Amino acid sequence: MAVSSWLRGVAVILAVIAAGAIFQLLFGSSGDAAGASRPAASRDLLLRLHDLPPGYLNYAGPREGDDAEEPLCSRLTMPADTPAELASVVRRFRPGGCLATYARLYEVPGIAPTAPIVGTGAMRLGSGDGAAAVWDVVPTMLGRLAGDRAPRRVAEQTPKIGDQTELLHAPIPPFPLNYFGKKASYLVWRSGTTVATVVAVTDSYATSDRIVADLAPRQQEHILEPTTYTKAERYDGEVGLDDPAIPFPVYWLGREFRPGGKLPPNRLFDSYYQGKPHPEETRGIEEGPGAPLEIGYFNIRLQTWTADTWHVFARSRAGRAITSWKCTKTRTVTLPEGTATIFGGYEKDFARCPQGAPQAFTAWVDIGGVKVVVNPPFAANFIETRNPYGTFAGIEAIVRALKVRPKPLY
């Protein structure tokens, strides 16, 4: 099941807000933690992207470079409204930990239903007394996320993880997680001096319970045998290209595009399939149409259009920008599987052509039964004129490097 770019955008934004809200409510701002050592060791105890079923994106925190999300790590602080029992633990033990949030982009047929949002958290305490004290206030901590309404304990059929385990239900997940479902299940456990949790939000407690029960043992493996949670493990740039709903060949430049010469390397950082194209927006802030498949590198955007959807782009103001303008120059490139037309123009449709070389470039590639647009204009009134690939030679290097990505195996 694919989601539209709009829904994906909302999911991404809300997941980031959710992670930030959890961070602020439980840990305070980074300024609150000034002078205290960051409990980064807890990062290595978290549930990881590869522990989840296919289709999840990593939305834990701010980008680190262009290829990984950094989990949120800090110590607990005491805002003015901190409940007394929680404040006492914070003053005595100064506990800290890390959080990560994963957002589902799609589901894979044949795999049990998954949660739109999965969260993971871990606190490595310095002593058994500290872990025991934190364990006693876990419901209060989680209740801080939902207006100080502590989730209720579920006694029956609680899976045993570590030394102590509790299953908690929250009928009203914290904003904005309630956009993804109304039933939040928290599986919380203490393992030695570590307190950890996994949360899943769906529309059914039965489903959420099953998911957290399945994921918690995977996180416990990291607690028992910690290893560094690397950038490579957090990388999710190819997740969108593995969507089983994609019905046509996927042309890309690989995870790393290194054309050589004076052209810089580029790394894939984002991809998603939305099926139906997103129409052009011409009211207010203009935005060009969204393609069935979008692939983003640092300096390169690739849009893949089908024969049935091509008119959405070709007839749009953004699609006609540069390509139909008076001063635009073109160059045709013959490829093993098709042809490409490279367009070199300027920032607008001048009545009198500038004397300088073209500054704005795009390409239309007919290949493998689809049309790939290289660096389409963001909008008819937003033309990029500064790009290290912004020459005929730079765009030609891109179109010649396009290749079919092997279909994923699940």
C-alpha positions in Angstrom: 0.0 0.0 0.0 1.6 3.3 -1.1 0.8 6.7 0.3 0.5 9.9 -1.7 3.2 12.5 -1.4 0.9 14.7 0.6 0.1 11.9 3.1 3.8 11.0 3.2 4.7 14.6 3.9 2.1 14.8 6.7 3.4 11.6 8.1 7.0 12.8 8.0 6.2 16.2 9.6 4.0 14.7 12.3 6.5 12.0 13.1 9.2 14.6 13.5 6.9 16.8 15.7 6.0 13.7 17.7 9.7 12.9 18.3 10.3 16.5 19.3 7.3 16.6 21.6 8.4 13.5 23.4 11.9 14.8 23.7 10.7 18.1 25.2 8.2 16.6 27.6 10.5 13.9 28.9 14.0 15.4 28.5 13.6 19.1 28.0 15.6 21.1 25.5 19.3 20.6 24.8 19.9 23.8 26.8 18.4 22.1 29.9 21.0 19.4 29.7 24.0 21.8 29.4 26.8 20.8 31.6 25.6 17.2 31.9 27.2 14.4 30.0 25.0 13.1 27.2 23.7 9.5 27.9 24.6 8.6 24.3 25.3 5.0 25.3 21.6 4.4 25.4 21.5 5.0 21.7 23.0 1.6 21.1 20.2 -0.1 23.0 17.4 1.2 20.7 15.3 -0.8 18.3 16.9 -0.2 14.8 15.5 0.3 11.4 16.5 -3.2 10.2 14.7 -4.7 13.2 11.4 -3.6 11.6 9.4 -5.0 8.7 10.1 -3.5 5.3 8.6 -0.1 4.5 9.7 2.1 7.5 11.5 5.4 7.4 13.7 6.7 10.2 12.4 9.9 11.6 14.1 10.2 15.0 15.6 13.6 14.9 17.6 16.2 12.8 19.6 15.1 9.7 23.2 14.3 10.3 24.8 15.0 6.9 22.4 13.8 4.2 22.0 10.2 5.0 21.0 9.4 8.6 18.7 10.4 11.4 20.3 10.9 14.9 18.3 9.5 17.8 17.3 12.1 20.4 19.4 11.7 23.5 19.6 13.7 26.7 18.9 13.7 30.5 15.6 14.2 32.1 14.9 17.7 33.4 12.3 19.2 35.8 9.9 21.7 34.2 7.7 23.6 36.7 4.8 21.2 36.3 6.8 18.0 36.9 4.9 15.6 39.2 6.6 15.3 42.6 7.4 11.5 42.3 9.1 12.1 39.0 11.0 15.2 40.2 12.3 13.2 43.1 13.8 10.6 40.8 15.3 13.2 38.5 16.9 15.0 41.4 18.4 11.9 42.9 19.5 10.0 39.8 19.6 12.4 36.9 18.5 9.7 34.5 18.9 10.1 30.8 18.2 8.1 27.6 17.5 8.1 23.9 14.4 7.9 21.7 13.8 7.1 18.1 10.6 7.2 15.9 10.0 5.2 12.8 7.2 6.0 10.3 5.7 3.5 7.9 5.7 4.4 4.2 4.0 1.3 2.9 3.1 -2.3 3.8 4.3 -5.4 2.0 1.7 -8.1 1.0 2.0 -11.3 3.0 3.5 -9.6 6.1 1.3 -9.1 9.1 -0.2 -5.6 9.5 2.3 -3.1 10.9 1.9 0.1 12.8 2.0 3.5 11.1 4.3 4.7 13.8 6.7 2.8 16.0 8.7 4.3 18.9 11.6 3.0 20.9 13.3 4.3 24.0 16.0 3.2 26.4 17.6 4.5 29.6 20.8 3.0 30.8 21.1 3.9 34.5 24.2 3.8 36.6 22.9 1.5 39.3 20.2 -1.0 40.2 18.7 1.5 42.6 18.4 4.1 39.8 16.8 1.6 37.4 14.3 0.5 40.2 13.4 4.2 40.9 12.8 4.9 37.2 10.8 1.7 36.8 8.4 2.9 39.5 7.7 6.2 37.7 7.4 4.8 34.2 3.6 5.3 34.0 4.0 8.9 35.2 6.7 9.5 32.5 4.5 8.1 29.8 1.5 10.0 31.1 3.4 13.2 30.5 2.9 12.6 26.8 -0.9 12.6 27.1 -1.8 15.5 29.4 -0.6 13.7 32.6 -3.0 10.9 32.0 -1.0 7.8 32.9 -1.6 4.8 30.7 -3.4 1.9 32.3 -1.6 -1.4 33.1 -2.7 -4.5 31.3 -2.2 -7.6 33.5 -3.1 -10.4 31.1 -0.9 -12.0 28.5 2.1 -9.7 29.1 5.2 -11.2 27.5 8.2 -11.6 29.8 11.2 -9.5 28.8 14.1 -8.9 31.2 13.6 -8.8 34.9 10.3 -6.9 35.0 7.7 -6.3 32.2 4.5 -4.3 31.9 2.1 -3.8 29.1 0.4 -0.4 29.1 -2.5 1.0 27.1 -3.2 4.6 26.3 -6.6 5.3 24.7 -5.5 8.8 23.6 -2.0 8.8 22.2 0.0 12.0 22.6 -0.4 14.6 19.8 0.4 14.2 17.0 0.6 10.4 17.2 -3.2 10.2 17.3 -3.2 11.1 13.6 -1.9 7.5 13.0 -4.3 5.6 15.3 -6.2 5.7 18.6 -4.7 2.8 20.4 -1.2 3.1 21.8 0.4 0.0 23.4 3.6 0.5 25.4 5.6 -2.6 26.3 8.0 -1.5 29.1 10.6 -3.6 30.8 13.6 -3.4 33.1 16.7 -5.4 32.2 19.4 -5.1 34.9 20.2 -1.4 35.0 18.4 -0.5 31.8 14.7 0.5 31.4 13.3 0.3 27.9 10.1 0.6 26.0 8.6 0.0 22.6 5.3 1.8 21.5 3.0 1.1 18.6 0.0 3.2 17.6 -2.8 1.6 15.5 -6.6 1.5 15.6 -6.6 -1.8 17.6 -5.1 -2.7 20.9 -4.8 -6.3 19.7 -2.7 -5.2 16.7 -0.6 -2.8 18.8 -0.1 -5.4 21.5 1.1 -8.0 18.9 3.5 -5.5 17.3 5.2 -4.4 20.6 5.4 -8.0 21.8 7.2 -8.9 18.5 9.6 -6.0 18.6 10.6 -5.9 22.2 12.7 -9.1 22.1 14.6 -7.6 19.2 15.4 -4.5 21.2 16.3 -6.7 24.2 19.0 -8.3 22.0 20.7 -4.9 21.7 20.4 -4.4 25.4 22.1 -7.7 26.2 24.8 -7.3 23.5 25.1 -3.6 22.6 26.7 -2.6 19.3 27.2 0.9 17.9 24.0 2.2 16.2 25.7 3.3 13.0 24.8 5.8 10.3 24.6 2.9 7.8 22.0 1.3 10.0 19.9 4.5 10.1 20.1 5.1 6.4 16.7 5.0 4.7 17.2 6.6 1.3 16.3 3.4 -0.6 13.2 2.5 1.4 10.8 4.2 -1.1 12.4 2.3 -4.0 11.5 -1.0 -2.4 7.7 -0.2 -2.5 6.1 -3.4 -3.9 3.4 -1.2 -5.5 5.8 0.3 -8.1 4.7 -1.3 -11.4 7.4 0.0 -13.7 11.2 -0.2 -14.0 13.0 2.1 -11.5 15.8 4.2 -13.1 18.3 5.6 -10.7 22.0 6.5 -10.3 22.8 4.1 -7.6 23.1 4.9 -3.9 26.3 6.8 -4.7 26.7 8.7 -8.0 30.3 9.5 -8.8 30.7 10.8 -12.4 34.3 11.9 -11.9 36.1 14.9 -13.4 35.0 18.2 -12.0 31.5 16.9 -11.2 30.9 16.3 -7.5 29.7 12.9 -6.1 26.1 12.7 -5.0 24.4 10.5 -2.5 20.8 9.3 -2.6 18.9 10.6 0.4 15.2 10.3 -0.3 12.7 8.3 -2.5 9.0 7.6 -2.5 6.3 6.2 -4.8 2.9 7.8 -4.7 1.2 6.1 -7.6 -1.1 8.9 -8.8 0.7 12.1 -9.6 0.3 15.1 -7.4 -1.2 18.1 -9.4 0.6 21.3 -9.9 -0.1 24.0 -7.3 -0.4 27.5 -8.8 -2.3 29.3 -6.0 -0.2 31.0 -3.4 3.3 29.4 -3.3 3.6 27.6 -6.7 4.9 24.1 -6.8 5.4 21.8 -9.8 3.5 18.5 -10.1 4.7 15.5 -8.2 5.5 12.4 -10.2 4.4 8.8 -9.5 8.0 8.2 -8.4 10.4 10.8 -6.9 14.1 10.2 -6.2 16.2 12.8 -4.5 20.0 13.2 -4.5 21.8 16.2 -3.0 22.0 18.1 -6.3 19.8 15.9 -8.5 16.1 15.2 -8.6 14.6 12.4 -10.7 10.9 12.1 -11.5 9.5 9.0 -13.2 6.3 9.4 -15.2 4.3 6.8 -17.1 2.6 7.1 -20.5 -0.7 7.6 -18.7 0.5 10.3 -16.4 3.0 12.2 -18.5 0.4 14.8 -19.6 0.2 16.0 -15.9 3.8 17.2 -16.2 4.1 18.1 -19.8 1.0 20.4 -19.7 1.9 22.0 -16.5 3.5 25.5 -16.2 6.5 23.9 -14.5 6.8 21.3 -17.3 6.7 24.0 -20.0 9.2 26.2 -18.1 12.6 26.2 -19.7 11.6 23.5 -22.3 9.3 25.9 -24.3 11.0 29.2 -23.8 12.4 31.3 -26.6 16.1 31.3 -25.6 16.4 27.7 -24.6 18.9 25.5 -26.4 18.5 21.7 -26.7 20.8 18.8 -27.2 19.7 15.2 -28.0 21.6 12.2 -26.5 21.1 8.7 -27.8 21.1 6.0 -25.1 21.2 2.2 -25.3 17.6 2.0 -24.3 16.2 5.3 -25.5 16.9 9.0 -26.0 17.3 12.1 -23.9 16.6 15.7 -24.7 18.6 18.2 -22.6 17.3 21.7 -22.2 19.6 24.6 -21.3 17.9 28.0 -20.6 17.7 30.8 -18.2 15.9 31.9 -15.1 12.9 33.2 -17.1 11.5 33.4 -20.6 13.4 36.5 -21.8 12.1 38.5 -24.8 15.7 39.3 -25.7 18.1 36.4 -25.1 21.0 36.9 -22.7 24.5 36.7 -24.2 25.9 34.4 -21.5 25.8 30.6 -21.5 22.6 28.9 -20.3 22.2 28.6 -16.5 19.1 26.5 -16.0 19.1 22.9 -17.1 16.7 20.0 -17.2 16.3 16.8 -19.3 13.5 14.6 -20.5 14.6 10.9 -20.9 12.5 8.4 -22.8 13.7 5.0 -21.5 12.3 1.6 -20.7 8.7 2.6 -21.4 8.8 5.5 -18.9 9.8 9.1 -19.0 12.4 10.3 -16.5 12.7 14.0 -15.9 16.1 15.2 -14.6 16.0 18.2 -12.3 12.5 19.4 -13.1 11.8 23.1 -12.2 10.5 23.4 -8.6 7.9 25.7 -10.1 7.5 27.9 -13.2 8.5 30.9 -11.1 11.3 29.1 -9.2 14.1 28.1 -11.6 17.3 26.8 -10.3 20.3 28.5 -11.9 23.1 27.3 -9.6 23.9 23.6 -9.7 27.2 21.8 -10.1 25.5 19.7 -12.8 24.1 22.8 -14.5 25.7 22.4 -17.9 25.0 20.3 -20.9 28.0 18.1 -19.9 26.7 17.7 -16.4 23.2 16.7 -17.3 24.5 14.4 -20.0 26.6 12.6 -17.4 23.4 12.1 -15.4 21.3 10.7 -18.3 24.1 8.4 -19.4 24.4 7.0 -15.9 20.7 6.1 -15.5 20.3 2.4 -14.9 17.5 0.0 -13.8 17.5 -0.8 -10.1 16.9 -4.6 -9.4 13.5 -5.4 -7.9 13.6 -5.9 -4.2 13.4 -9.3 -2.5 11.3 -9.6 0.7 
